[in-house]
């Protein structure tokens, strides 16, 4: 269980997060949504323990009580703009995700985990290329593969679908949903694609100007009035193949 109670954060005198409170249980894929600048990235960094703020707990302990090693074994964070050493080989970059789990040198199990993830993400043929010799989308896949390799009970992702083609978006969102349901991992992903959230996620956290305006199961949170409050546009929903999908009504009607 990840718990947030009365969380606020400011850059200097500029408030970014304003008295947020919510709980997210295990085995869920949660969509974190809101306009640009609404505070999503800042919230993810607080959830990851990267900011020294009160109000965030993992289980029954405040994040501030966890050692850095414990934090690395409990949560993985995929930032919106990850940093790369362009000379690093893709395989070694993904293997770094296993670093919290070995002391001096990786073992056979670590290599098996990395090889399986590279195969699942279609990266095996690129494994021994340097990061400078692959495309932006392929580097993004490597970032996601590294987070999977870290194998933590809390996975936080900031706009993970950037630069990904449609086929891999489907593969990756399916992998996130399966990982949450099959292993009990809590996944919180900042997304802009509302229909992706409706297709794969279990619940949502909706933000506006640093505040939560809705949270909970999709049928309660991702609805017309909350989306209009969040984005200032009218929306409508229809059923397609047993799933709710969103459309934008014709503004001339």
C-alpha positions in Angstrom: 0.0 0.0 0.0 1.3 3.5 -1.0 -0.3 6.2 1.2 -0.2 10.0 0.7 -1.5 12.2 3.5 -1.7 16.0 3.3 1.2 16.1 0.8 2.3 19.6 -0.3 5.3 20.7 -2.1 6.6 24.0 -3.4 9.5 25.3 -5.6 10.6 28.2 -3.4 7.4 30.2 -3.0 5.6 28.6 -5.9 3.2 25.8 -4.7 3.2 22.8 -6.9 1.3 20.1 -4.9 -1.5 21.2 -2.6 -2.6 19.0 0.3 -2.9 15.7 -1.6 -4.3 12.6 0.1 -5.0 9.2 -1.4 -4.1 5.5 -1.1 -3.2 2.9 -3.8 -3.2 -0.8 -3.1 -1.2 -3.6 -4.6 -1.8 -5.2 -8.0 -3.3 -2.1 -9.6 -2.4 -0.2 -12.8 -3.2 3.5 -12.0 -3.3 6.3 -14.6 -2.0 9.6 -13.3 -3.6 12.3 -15.5 -3.8 16.0 -15.9 -2.7 19.0 -18.0 0.9 19.8 -18.5 2.1 21.6 -15.4 -0.5 20.1 -13.1 2.1 18.5 -10.8 2.2 14.9 -12.1 6.0 14.7 -12.4 6.5 16.3 -9.0 4.1 13.9 -7.4 5.9 10.9 -9.0 9.2 12.1 -7.6 7.7 12.5 -4.1 6.2 9.0 -4.4 9.6 7.7 -5.4 11.3 9.2 -2.3 13.4 11.7 -4.3 12.1 14.7 -2.4 12.4 15.0 1.4 8.8 15.7 2.1 6.5 14.3 4.8 3.2 12.6 3.9 4.3 9.6 1.7 4.4 6.1 3.1 5.1 2.7 1.7 3.3 0.1 3.8 3.5 1.2 7.4 6.7 3.2 7.1 7.3 6.8 5.9 9.5 6.9 2.8 12.1 8.9 4.8 12.6 5.9 7.1 13.8 3.7 4.2 17.5 3.5 3.4 18.7 4.2 -0.1 19.3 0.5 -0.7 15.8 -0.4 0.6 14.3 2.3 -1.7 16.1 0.9 -4.7 14.7 -2.5 -4.0 11.2 -1.2 -3.4 10.5 1.3 -6.2 11.6 1.9 -9.8 11.1 5.3 -11.5 11.1 5.9 -15.2 11.5 9.7 -15.6 10.1 11.7 -18.5 13.6 12.6 -19.7 16.1 9.8 -18.7 19.8 10.4 -18.9 22.0 8.2 -21.0 25.7 7.5 -21.6 25.5 7.1 -25.4 28.6 4.9 -25.3 26.9 2.3 -23.1 25.8 -1.0 -24.6 22.1 -1.4 -24.4 22.4 -4.8 -22.6 24.6 -3.3 -19.9 22.1 -0.4 -19.5 19.2 -2.7 -18.8 21.4 -4.9 -16.5 21.9 -1.8 -14.3 18.3 -2.3 -13.3 19.5 -5.4 -11.4 22.1 -3.5 -9.4 20.0 -3.2 -6.2 19.9 -7.0 -6.0 23.6 -7.9 -6.1 26.6 -6.6 -4.1 29.7 -6.9 -6.3 28.9 -8.7 -9.5 25.7 -9.8 -11.2 24.9 -13.5 -11.3 23.3 -16.0 -13.7 19.8 -15.1 -12.5 20.3 -11.5 -13.2 21.4 -12.3 -16.8 18.4 -14.6 -17.3 16.0 -11.9 -16.1 17.6 -9.3 -18.5 17.6 -11.7 -21.4 14.0 -12.6 -20.9 12.9 -8.9 -20.7 14.9 -8.0 -23.8 13.2 -10.8 -25.7 9.8 -9.7 -24.5 10.4 -6.1 -25.6 11.9 -7.1 -29.0 15.3 -5.7 -28.1 17.4 -8.9 -28.2 18.8 -8.1 -31.7 20.0 -4.7 -30.4 21.4 -5.9 -27.1 25.1 -5.3 -27.9 24.7 -2.0 -29.8 25.6 1.2 -28.0 22.8 3.5 -27.0 24.0 6.1 -29.6 23.4 3.6 -32.4 19.7 2.9 -31.7 16.7 5.1 -32.3 14.9 7.3 -29.8 12.1 4.8 -29.5 14.4 1.9 -29.0 16.2 3.8 -26.2 12.8 4.4 -24.6 12.2 0.7 -24.8 15.5 0.1 -23.1 14.5 2.5 -20.3 11.3 0.6 -19.7 13.1 -2.8 -19.9 15.5 -1.5 -17.2 12.6 -0.6 -14.9 11.1 -4.1 -15.4 14.5 -5.7 -14.7 14.7 -3.8 -11.3 11.7 -6.0 -10.3 10.3 -3.8 -7.5 6.8 -3.8 -5.9 6.2 -0.2 -6.8 6.8 1.0 -10.4 6.4 4.7 -11.3 6.5 5.9 -14.9 6.3 9.5 -16.2 4.8 9.5 -19.7 6.2 6.1 -20.7 4.5 6.0 -24.1 6.5 8.9 -25.5 8.4 8.0 -28.8 6.8 4.5 -28.9 5.0 3.1 -32.0 1.5 1.9 -31.7 2.4 -1.8 -31.7 4.8 -1.4 -28.8 2.4 0.8 -26.9 -0.1 -2.0 -26.9 2.6 -4.6 -26.0 3.9 -2.4 -23.1 0.6 -1.4 -21.6 -0.5 -5.1 -21.7 2.8 -6.0 -20.0 2.2 -3.3 -17.3 -1.3 -4.6 -16.7 -0.2 -8.2 -16.5 2.7 -7.4 -14.2 0.3 -5.6 -11.8 -2.3 -8.4 -11.8 0.1 -11.4 -11.8 2.7 -10.2 -9.3 0.9 -7.7 -7.1 3.1 -4.8 -8.3 1.5 -1.3 -7.9 2.1 0.6 -11.1 1.4 4.4 -11.4 1.9 5.8 -14.8 1.5 9.4 -15.9 -0.5 9.2 -19.2 -2.0 11.7 -21.6 -3.9 9.1 -23.7 -7.3 8.8 -22.1 -8.3 5.8 -24.2 -5.1 4.0 -23.3 -6.1 4.5 -19.6 -9.6 3.3 -20.3 -8.3 0.2 -22.1 -5.6 -1.0 -19.6 -5.8 0.8 -16.3 -7.8 -0.1 -13.2 -8.1 3.3 -11.6 -7.1 6.9 -12.0 -5.7 9.9 -10.2 -6.8 13.2 -11.9 -4.9 16.4 -11.2 -5.6 20.1 -11.8 -3.4 22.9 -10.6 -1.6 20.7 -8.0 -4.8 19.3 -6.5 -6.6 16.0 -6.9 -10.0 16.5 -8.5 -11.0 12.8 -8.7 -9.6 9.4 -7.8 -10.7 5.8 -7.8 -12.0 3.3 -10.3 -12.2 4.5 -13.9 -16.0 4.4 -14.1 -16.1 6.9 -11.2 -13.1 9.1 -12.0 -12.7 9.2 -15.8 -16.2 10.6 -16.6 -17.5 13.6 -18.6 -17.6 16.1 -15.8 -14.2 15.4 -14.3 -12.6 15.5 -17.7 -14.3 18.8 -18.5 -13.1 20.2 -15.2 -9.5 18.9 -15.8 -9.1 20.0 -19.5 -11.9 22.4 -20.1 -13.4 20.5 -23.0 -16.6 18.5 -23.5 -16.2 14.7 -24.0 -18.5 11.7 -24.5 -18.1 8.0 -24.1 -19.2 5.0 -26.0 -18.8 1.2 -25.6 -16.5 -0.6 -28.0 -15.9 -4.3 -27.6 -16.9 -4.2 -23.9 -14.6 -1.2 -23.1 -15.5 2.5 -22.6 -13.8 4.8 -25.1 -13.8 8.6 -25.3 -14.6 10.8 -28.2 -14.7 14.6 -28.6 -18.1 15.8 -29.8 -18.3 18.0 -32.9 -17.9 21.5 -31.6 -20.3 22.8 -34.4 -23.2 20.8 -33.1 
